[in-house]
Amino acid sequence: MTTEHEGWARHLEAARRSGTLLGADDRPWTSLSVGDGYAVQSCGLAHRLAEGERLAGWKMGFTSLAKMRQMNLDAPIAGYLLASMDVPEGELDVTAYQHPKAEPEIVLRLKHDPGPTPDFLEASRAIESVCLGIEILDSRFAGYQFSLGEVLADDTSAAGYVLGSRWRAPDALDLGNLGILMSVDGVLVEAASSAAIMDHPVRALMALARLLDARGDQLAAGQLVLTGGITAAHPLPPGRHVVVEAQDLGSIMLSTRTGA
Amino acid sequence: MNAATNQIEAIAEALAEAERHALPVPPPREMLPGLSVETAYQVQRAGMARRIGMLPHLNAVVPTQRDHAPTVVGHKVGVTSRAVQQWLGFDQPDFGVLLDSMQIPLGVPCPGSTLIQARIEAELAFVMRAALPRQGCTPADVLHATAYVLPALEVIDSRIADWNLTIVDTVADNASSAYFTLGHVPIDPRNLDMRLMGMKLTRNGEVAASGAGAACLGHPAKAVAWLARTLGAAGVEIEAGHIVLSGALGPVVPFLPGDVVSATLSGAGTVSLTREAGR
């Protein structure tokens, strides 16, 4: 990390606090590599922890093979989750966001750190329980127009997460092939399987452990892991009713509104 | 419009020739401008009548030695996903006939000699215990009349060059059907959440498609109920013992010579199919 990375992290934080979307001319950098992106993200996390925020866990992005190929990546990407990003199920005031989107997630809670390079069995054994989630994305960049380095610097657009109330032990589930449905305003918009997450959500956890090791972080007991998008993300303007369901994991409802 | 019988027979013959020689033809909508969905189903029926009446040695679809003409073993529902409906510009499913000659037994490779541009998709198959009501059939009626369900792979193919289809072209071509194979562990439909079940399809060891039960019209039993009502209106009954392929549970993928494909429906088991390496 350099003072440049520090400065760029402050720039993104100021945009987040003021609710400003950064356009093409609002970038203090000329270009951001993947390494730069992770360095800026780490600076941002350090700043927020210094402000008294608590690290709740991690999130994965670009976990579908199709998305990785599209982005010319050989591995998914990762961001951090703060406890303050936890949003309860039910009504959601969207005035706190700029252009929020929602997508279903399979969420893991860790029993212990699986180590820096876990195999499938080691990663599986590190999972205490599994629940359904909704991730709320809200990029600091106008129109979600960003480079790979930029989305990494922006904590992979992380803004919030909703956890379902039905936690299950992983061995009680067909974790690698859970049906997942999403309806918006009563219309089914997505019918997918957790197989879309790198063939199996445990593979996302394996990849996350490696990514964190490469940047000097590690997983810890009690942390949450959002294993990555399974479907397209759907916009959340006021007045939307979103229902997400997963096989054996119940459902989550979210109704968006403005004001108190 | 009222198409003359000879025009209907001519299209059916062209499609049958295309299949026999694995050489695609132009779309039926170009052979008969103004072709309606209704007339396209007449073409489908004319094509089926030919195949059912055909002597075994003339039927190029038959994968193995046969001692009888093909018989009807059930029906398929197609165009059940929003994506395919949008592609074809048609907001309803369609249907076709399943013949015993299209069914690939467990462990037998899928022949390639009549395939032109084959694709494969995962579905849930219903095997009926009782006939379905021809009028007003509901998903509950379907579940009640189902002996068991099985995971299924359907090989679809189009006898029309480059899959250049509208709804009338696929209807005339027996809903682009080719072959199907069924899993072998019967599942009681009462113990399966067929709306929320996950679907994972692997092709040559890689996950090539995934989805869920609801991808098929919101619930696979809804597709079967639609079929019972639609066939019923034409005086046809889904009979006890019939197989119904209810529609794709996710995206369709290519099925090329030598491909090994498996589909797993969470809670309903796995079904696999290999395509012969040669043509």
Chai-1 contact restraints between the chains, C-beta under 6 A:
chainA,res_idxA,chainB,res_idxB,connection_type,confidence,min_distance_angstrom,max_distance_angstrom,comment,restraint_id
A,D174,B,S266,contact,1.0,0.0,6.0,A-B,restraint_1
A,N177,B,G198,contact,1.0,0.0,6.0,A-B,restraint_2
A,N177,B,K200,contact,1.0,0.0,6.0,A-B,restraint_3
A,N177,B,T264,contact,1.0,0.0,6.0,A-B,restraint_4
A,N177,B,S266,contact,1.0,0.0,6.0,A-B,restraint_5
A,L178,B,G198,contact,1.0,0.0,6.0,A-B,restraint_6
A,G179,B,L196,contact,1.0,0.0,6.0,A-B,restraint_7
A,G179,B,M197,contact,1.0,0.0,6.0,A-B,restraint_8
A,G179,B,G198,contact,1.0,0.0,6.0,A-B,restraint_9
A,G179,B,A212,contact,1.0,0.0,6.0,A-B,restraint_10
A,L181,B,A214,contact,1.0,0.0,6.0,A-B,restraint_11
A,L188,B,A214,contact,1.0,0.0,6.0,A-B,restraint_12
A,L188,B,G218,contact,1.0,0.0,6.0,A-B,restraint_13
A,A191,B,G211,contact,1.0,0.0,6.0,A-B,restraint_14
A,A191,B,A212,contact,1.0,0.0,6.0,A-B,restraint_15
A,A191,B,A214,contact,1.0,0.0,6.0,A-B,restraint_16
A,A191,B,A215,contact,1.0,0.0,6.0,A-B,restraint_17
A,S193,B,G198,contact,1.0,0.0,6.0,A-B,restraint_18
A,S193,B,M199,contact,1.0,0.0,6.0,A-B,restraint_19
A,S193,B,K200,contact,1.0,0.0,6.0,A-B,restraint_20
A,S193,B,S210,contact,1.0,0.0,6.0,A-B,restraint_21
A,S193,B,G211,contact,1.0,0.0,6.0,A-B,restraint_22
A,S193,B,A212,contact,1.0,0.0,6.0,A-B,restraint_23
A,A195,B,K200,contact,1.0,0.0,6.0,A-B,restraint_24
A,A195,B,V207,contact,1.0,0.0,6.0,A-B,restraint_25
A,A195,B,S210,contact,1.0,0.0,6.0,A-B,restraint_26
A,A196,B,S210,contact,1.0,0.0,6.0,A-B,restraint_27
A,D199,B,V207,contact,1.0,0.0,6.0,A-B,restraint_28
A,Q247,B,L196,contact,1.0,0.0,6.0,A-B,restraint_29
A,Q247,B,G198,contact,1.0,0.0,6.0,A-B,restraint_30
